[in-house]
Amino acid sequence: MIQDAAPDTTQVRTGLLEAAAMVGTARSLIAEGKVVDLAGLESRVACVCGQLPSLPAPDRETLKSALIALMDGLGGLAEALNEQHGALAKQLAAVSKGKSAVSAYGAGAATSGPRRKR
């Protein structure tokens, strides 16, 4: 059985910085009101964070600030997603109310028929 070589600190640091850049891009897109597919980000963060335990403790310590920055970015991304979700929920509620009103008026008009003059 061949084992994969353990990642070095530089590779993991690069991975953390790339993941942080992806988070920043996602936050920018959300701020512009765009929908973002986070599947690639999730797998990238999982991969790079999964490499951390294989590093010696002193090396992990040197990556602490990069990891904290990534975590802060992810926290900000979560907040932005929650805000976007709330805004979309309000828009959907308004559309739903509009459809209900249209349905109510439409149903009333269909059942009452034309008025006769007397």
C-alpha positions as CSV (number, residue, x, y, z in Angstrom):
1,M,0.0,0.0,0.0
2,I,1.4,3.4,-1.0
3,Q,0.7,6.3,1.3
4,D,0.4,9.8,0.0
5,A,3.1,12.2,1.0
6,A,2.2,14.4,3.9
7,P,1.5,18.0,2.7
8,D,4.1,20.6,3.6
9,T,3.3,23.8,5.4
10,T,3.7,25.9,2.2
11,Q,1.1,23.8,0.4
12,V,-1.4,24.1,3.3
13,R,-0.8,27.8,3.6
14,T,-1.4,28.2,-0.1
15,G,-4.6,26.2,0.2
16,L,-5.8,28.3,3.1
17,L,-5.1,31.5,1.2
18,E,-6.9,30.1,-1.9
19,A,-9.9,29.1,0.1
20,A,-10.0,32.6,1.8
21,A,-9.9,34.1,-1.7
22,M,-12.8,31.9,-2.8
23,V,-14.7,33.1,0.3
24,G,-14.0,36.7,-0.6
25,T,-15.2,36.2,-4.1
26,A,-18.4,34.5,-2.9
27,R,-19.1,37.4,-0.5
28,S,-18.6,39.9,-3.3
29,L,-21.0,38.1,-5.6
30,I,-23.6,37.8,-2.9
31,A,-23.3,41.5,-2.2
32,E,-24.1,42.1,-5.8
33,G,-27.3,40.0,-5.4
34,K,-26.0,37.0,-7.3
35,V,-26.6,33.4,-6.5
36,V,-23.4,31.5,-5.6
37,D,-22.7,27.8,-5.9
38,L,-20.6,27.0,-2.8
39,A,-19.9,23.3,-3.6
40,G,-16.4,23.9,-4.8
41,L,-15.7,26.1,-1.8
42,E,-17.0,23.5,0.7
43,S,-14.8,20.8,-0.8
44,R,-11.7,23.1,-0.9
45,V,-12.1,24.1,2.7
46,A,-12.6,20.5,3.8
47,C,-9.6,19.4,1.9
48,V,-7.2,22.0,3.2
49,C,-8.5,21.7,6.8
50,G,-8.2,18.0,6.6
51,Q,-4.5,18.4,5.9
52,L,-3.8,20.4,9.1
53,P,-3.6,17.4,11.5
54,S,-0.9,15.8,9.4
55,L,1.4,18.8,10.0
56,P,3.8,19.0,13.0
57,A,2.4,21.1,15.8
58,P,5.0,23.9,15.3
59,D,4.0,24.1,11.6
60,R,0.3,24.3,12.5
61,E,1.1,27.1,14.8
62,T,2.5,29.2,12.0
63,L,-0.7,28.7,10.0
64,K,-2.9,29.9,12.9
65,S,-3.4,33.4,11.5
66,A,-4.3,32.1,8.0
67,L,-6.8,29.7,9.5
68,I,-8.4,32.4,11.7
69,A,-8.7,34.7,8.7
70,L,-10.4,31.9,6.8
71,M,-12.8,31.2,9.7
72,D,-13.6,34.9,9.9
73,G,-14.3,35.0,6.2
74,L,-16.5,32.0,6.5
75,G,-18.4,33.7,9.3
76,G,-18.9,36.8,7.2
77,L,-20.1,34.6,4.3
78,A,-22.6,32.9,6.5
79,E,-24.0,36.3,7.6
80,A,-24.2,37.4,4.0
81,L,-26.0,34.2,3.0
82,N,-28.5,34.7,5.9
83,E,-29.2,38.2,4.8
84,Q,-29.7,37.1,1.2
85,H,-32.0,34.3,2.4
86,G,-34.0,36.8,4.5
87,A,-34.3,39.2,1.5
88,L,-35.4,36.4,-0.8
89,A,-38.0,35.2,1.8
90,K,-39.5,38.7,1.9
91,Q,-39.7,38.9,-1.8
92,L,-41.3,35.5,-2.0
93,A,-43.8,36.5,0.6
94,A,-44.7,39.6,-1.3
95,V,-45.2,37.5,-4.5
96,S,-47.3,35.0,-2.7
97,K,-49.6,37.8,-1.3
98,G,-49.9,39.2,-4.8
99,K,-50.9,35.8,-6.2
100,S,-53.4,35.4,-3.4
101,A,-55.0,38.7,-4.2
102,V,-55.1,37.9,-7.9
103,S,-56.7,34.6,-7.2
104,A,-59.3,36.1,-4.9
105,Y,-60.3,38.7,-7.5
106,G,-60.1,36.2,-10.3
107,A,-62.3,33.7,-8.5
108,G,-64.9,36.4,-7.6
109,A,-65.1,37.7,-11.1
110,A,-65.5,34.2,-12.5
111,T,-68.4,33.3,-10.2
112,S,-70.3,36.5,-10.3
113,G,-70.6,36.7,-14.1
114,P,-71.7,39.8,-16.0
115,R,-74.1,42.2,-14.4
116,R,-77.5,42.7,-16.0
117,K,-79.1,46.0,-16.3
118,R,-82.6,46.3,-14.9
